[in-house]
Amino acid sequence: MPRLQNILHGFGIPFSALMSVIFGLMIVSFPLGVYAIFNSDIGDDIDYTFPLEKFDVFIAGVNLQIPLEYQIGDLFIVSWSVFVILFAISFLGPKKNFMKIIGNILSNEKFSFSDNYMLISIKWFSILVLISAVITLVQESFGIVTQPPDTANDLILFLQISLAPLTEEIGFRLVLIGIPLFLIYSHKSSIKFFIKSLWHPYSNLHVYDNKKAIALIVIVGVFFGVAHVISGEPWTTGKILQASVGGIILGWVYFRYGLAAAIILHWATNYFIYSYLFLISEINGISVQNASSHSMIGTFEVILILSGIISAAMLFLNYKNSLNSKIVSE
């Protein structure tokens, strides 16, 4: 039966090209976000020095408001710095750096997706965009429109979007998936092992049966979707299915590949996309919602959907191959 490398042979060049383009766009988004916060006029009458007196945290479906005085710019830099660190970790490992993996794909050499967090995050990000696009088309055909919550100020909105990958991954994946997985599959009880298990559940826990883990991931994923319309400033109900699918994918990536990959995947759906939306909004003097219809964003969507189609096809063929191999061995 063909190995993953044989399956990749026909997809190698377009897949690696798309992965590289998306990776490059992600790198550019880092300075774009800094520009949006510190140099743009998206905040209208407020800027990065604007003081806030409470810190909103969306943890495990509960919107907590922690009394804390801070400026928008200070909190943004903290989250931005964490993302830079996790981005570097994802690029470099855990076994091979991103460019090395791309080289292996192009030369049809042996490799594994689990060798690099960045490749995993981009692959699943493109699949998530593809699925979200399909869900949106189907729901809109039935008159179901997905609308984000109203936000008084775009600068505060971008800050909230930037923080969400950290607070939500800690609240939903680490707390609601990581801790239960540790209780189910742990074979040690030390603090060090507990932290390692939360960082990368699959590689540290004795997962003898995926069924319990998958059931937990699906339940938390659906709860994640529902939480978007019942907590804090809610989305419209059209967001439930889209967010639930996203929550399931994020849960799987966290379980199988670790917290860094899950946070970067979530970062891509939030900060990465919106950094370009706010740039277009600023340059053209239009709303963020109208910026989503700009031709530049349309080009991004085409790139991501093409990448998603190839990634989904590779997953399907690899899964089919593994089933055939199991049948032969039996």
C-alpha positions in Angstrom: 0.0 0.0 0.0 1.3 3.5 -0.7 2.8 5.4 2.1 2.1 9.1 2.9 5.0 10.1 0.8 3.5 8.4 -2.2 0.2 10.0 -1.6 1.9 13.4 -1.4 3.8 12.8 -4.7 1.0 14.3 -6.8 0.3 17.1 -4.4 3.9 18.0 -3.4 4.6 21.1 -5.4 1.1 22.8 -5.1 0.8 21.8 -1.5 4.3 23.1 -0.5 3.7 26.3 -2.5 0.4 27.0 -0.8 1.9 26.2 2.6 4.8 28.6 2.0 2.6 31.4 0.8 0.3 31.2 3.8 3.3 31.0 6.1 4.7 34.2 4.5 1.4 36.0 4.9 1.4 35.0 8.6 4.8 36.5 9.2 3.7 39.8 7.6 0.7 39.9 9.8 2.8 40.4 12.9 3.9 44.0 12.0 0.5 44.7 10.5 -1.1 44.0 13.9 1.4 46.4 15.6 0.5 49.0 13.0 -3.2 48.6 13.7 -2.8 49.1 17.4 -0.1 51.8 17.6 -0.3 53.8 14.3 -3.7 53.4 12.7 -6.9 55.4 13.4 -9.2 52.4 13.8 -9.9 53.5 17.4 -11.3 56.8 16.2 -11.2 58.9 19.4 -9.1 56.5 21.5 -5.6 55.1 21.0 -3.3 52.5 22.5 -2.9 54.6 25.7 -6.6 54.3 26.4 -7.1 52.8 29.9 -9.3 49.9 30.7 -10.4 48.9 34.2 -11.4 45.3 33.7 -10.0 42.3 31.9 -12.6 40.1 30.1 -11.7 36.4 30.0 -13.8 33.8 28.2 -12.9 30.6 30.1 -14.8 27.3 29.8 -17.9 29.1 28.5 -18.0 31.7 31.3 -17.2 35.3 30.7 -15.2 36.6 33.6 -14.5 40.2 34.2 -11.3 40.6 36.3 -10.7 44.0 37.9 -7.4 45.1 36.4 -6.2 48.5 35.2 -4.2 48.5 32.0 -3.7 50.3 28.7 -4.7 48.7 25.4 -1.1 48.8 24.0 0.4 47.1 27.1 -1.9 44.1 27.0 -1.6 43.8 23.2 2.2 43.7 23.4 2.1 41.0 26.0 -0.2 38.8 23.9 1.7 39.6 20.7 5.0 38.6 22.4 3.5 35.3 23.4 2.3 34.6 19.9 5.8 35.4 18.5 7.3 32.9 20.9 4.8 30.2 20.1 5.2 31.0 16.3 8.9 30.4 16.7 8.4 27.2 18.6 6.0 26.0 15.9 8.4 26.9 13.1 11.3 25.1 14.7 9.8 21.9 16.0 9.2 19.6 17.6 11.5 17.5 15.4 12.2 19.5 12.1 11.8 23.1 11.2 9.1 24.2 8.7 11.5 24.8 5.8 13.1 21.4 6.2 9.7 19.8 6.0 8.8 21.8 2.9 12.1 20.6 1.3 11.2 17.0 2.2 7.8 17.3 0.6 9.3 18.7 -2.6 12.0 16.0 -2.8 9.5 13.3 -1.9 11.6 12.3 1.1 10.3 10.6 4.2 8.6 12.9 6.8 5.7 13.1 9.2 3.3 15.9 9.7 3.8 15.6 13.4 7.5 16.6 12.8 6.5 20.3 12.6 3.8 22.2 14.5 3.6 25.0 11.9 2.8 22.6 9.1 0.1 21.0 11.2 -1.4 24.4 12.1 -1.5 25.7 8.5 -2.9 22.4 7.2 -5.8 22.4 9.7 -6.3 26.1 9.4 -6.9 25.7 5.6 -9.3 22.8 6.2 -11.2 24.9 8.8 -11.5 27.7 6.3 -12.8 25.3 3.7 -15.4 23.8 6.0 -16.5 27.2 7.3 -17.0 28.4 3.7 -19.2 25.4 3.0 -21.2 25.9 6.2 -21.7 29.6 5.4 -22.9 28.8 1.8 -25.3 26.2 3.0 -26.7 28.2 5.9 -27.1 31.3 3.8 -29.1 29.3 1.2 -31.5 28.6 4.1 -31.5 32.3 5.2 -29.3 31.7 8.2 -26.9 34.6 8.5 -23.9 34.7 10.8 -23.3 38.1 12.4 -20.6 39.0 14.9 -21.5 40.8 18.1 -21.7 44.6 17.9 -18.5 46.3 19.2 -18.4 49.9 20.1 -14.7 50.4 19.0 -12.6 48.6 16.4 -9.4 49.1 18.4 -10.9 47.3 21.4 -12.3 44.7 19.0 -8.9 43.9 17.6 -7.5 43.6 21.2 -10.2 41.1 22.1 -9.6 39.2 18.9 -5.9 39.0 19.7 -6.4 37.8 23.2 -9.0 35.1 22.4 -6.6 32.4 21.1 -4.8 32.5 24.5 -7.8 32.8 26.8 -10.1 30.4 24.9 -7.4 27.7 24.3 -6.5 27.8 28.0 -10.2 27.8 29.0 -11.6 25.2 26.6 -8.8 23.0 25.4 -6.4 23.0 28.3 -9.0 23.1 31.2 -11.9 21.1 29.6 -9.9 18.7 27.5 -6.3 18.6 28.9 -7.2 18.0 32.6 -9.9 15.3 31.9 -7.5 13.5 29.5 -4.9 13.5 32.3 -7.4 12.0 34.7 -8.4 9.4 32.2 -5.0 8.3 30.7 -2.4 9.4 33.3 0.0 6.8 34.6 2.0 9.2 36.8 1.0 11.9 39.3 3.9 14.3 39.5 3.5 18.0 38.8 6.1 17.9 36.0 4.3 15.1 34.2 1.0 17.0 34.7 2.4 20.1 33.0 3.9 18.0 30.2 0.6 16.2 29.7 -1.2 19.5 29.4 1.3 20.8 26.9 1.1 17.8 24.6 -1.4 15.2 25.8 -1.0 12.5 23.1 2.8 12.3 23.4 2.9 12.0 27.2 -0.3 10.1 28.2 -0.9 6.4 27.7 -3.8 6.8 25.2 -4.8 3.2 24.8 -8.2 4.0 23.3 -9.0 7.1 21.2 -12.7 6.8 21.6 -13.0 8.5 25.0 -10.7 11.3 23.9 -12.6 11.8 20.7 -16.0 11.8 22.6 -14.6 14.5 25.0 -13.2 16.6 22.1 -16.6 16.5 20.3 -18.6 17.4 23.5 -16.3 20.3 24.3 -16.3 21.4 20.7 -20.1 21.6 20.6 -20.0 23.5 23.9 -17.5 25.9 22.4 -19.9 26.5 19.5 -22.9 27.1 21.8 -20.9 29.3 24.1 -20.3 31.8 21.3 -24.1 32.6 21.3 -24.9 32.4 25.0 -22.0 34.1 26.7 -20.7 37.6 26.9 -21.4 39.5 23.7 -23.0 36.8 21.6 -22.9 36.0 17.9 -26.1 35.2 16.0 -27.2 31.5 16.1 -25.6 30.9 12.7 -22.2 30.8 14.5 -23.0 27.7 16.5 -22.3 25.1 13.8 -19.2 26.9 12.4 -17.7 27.4 15.9 -18.5 23.9 16.9 -16.6 22.5 13.9 -13.8 24.8 14.7 -13.8 23.7 18.4 -13.7 20.1 17.4 -10.7 20.7 15.1 -8.9 22.8 17.7 -9.6 20.0 20.3 -8.2 17.4 18.0 -5.1 19.4 17.1 -4.5 20.1 20.9 -4.9 16.4 21.8 -2.8 15.0 19.0 -0.2 17.7 18.5 -0.2 19.9 21.6 -1.1 23.4 22.9 1.4 25.4 20.7 -0.2 24.0 17.5 -3.7 24.6 18.7 -3.0 28.2 19.8 -1.3 29.1 16.5 -4.2 27.5 14.6 -6.6 29.7 16.7 -4.3 32.7 16.2 -4.6 32.2 12.5 -8.4 32.4 12.5 -8.3 35.5 14.7 -5.3 37.8 14.7 -3.9 36.7 11.3 -7.1 37.3 9.3 -8.1 40.4 11.1 -4.7 42.1 10.9 -5.3 42.3 7.1 -9.0 43.2 7.5 -8.1 46.2 9.7 -5.3 47.2 7.3 -7.8 47.3 4.4 -10.3 49.1 6.5 -7.7 51.7 7.4 -6.3 52.3 3.9 -9.7 52.4 2.2 -11.7 54.2 4.9 -14.3 51.5 5.1 -15.8 49.3 7.9 -14.1 46.1 8.9 -17.3 44.2 7.7 -17.0 45.8 4.2 -13.3 45.0 4.2 -14.1 41.3 4.3 -15.5 41.8 0.7 -12.3 43.3 -0.6 -10.5 41.6 -3.5 -7.4 41.0 -1.4 -9.4 39.0 1.2 -11.0 37.2 -1.7 -7.6 36.2 -2.9 -6.6 35.0 0.6 -9.8 32.9 0.7 -9.0 31.3 -2.7 -5.5 30.4 -1.5 -6.8 28.9 1.8 -9.6 27.0 0.2 -7.3 25.5 -2.4 -4.9 24.5 0.4 -7.9 23.1 2.4 -9.0 21.0 -0.6 -5.6 19.5 -1.0 -5.1 19.0 2.7 -8.5 17.3 3.0 -7.8 15.1 0.0 -4.5 14.0 1.6 -6.2 13.3 4.9 -8.8 11.2 3.2 -6.3 9.2 1.1 -4.0 8.6 4.1 -7.0 7.5 6.2 -8.2 5.1 3.4 -4.6 3.8 3.0 -4.4 3.1 6.7 -7.7 1.2 6.6 -6.6 -0.9 3.7 -3.3 -1.7 5.4 -5.3 -2.8 8.5 -7.5 -5.0 6.4 -4.5 -6.6 4.7 -2.8 -7.2 8.1 -5.9 -8.9 9.4 
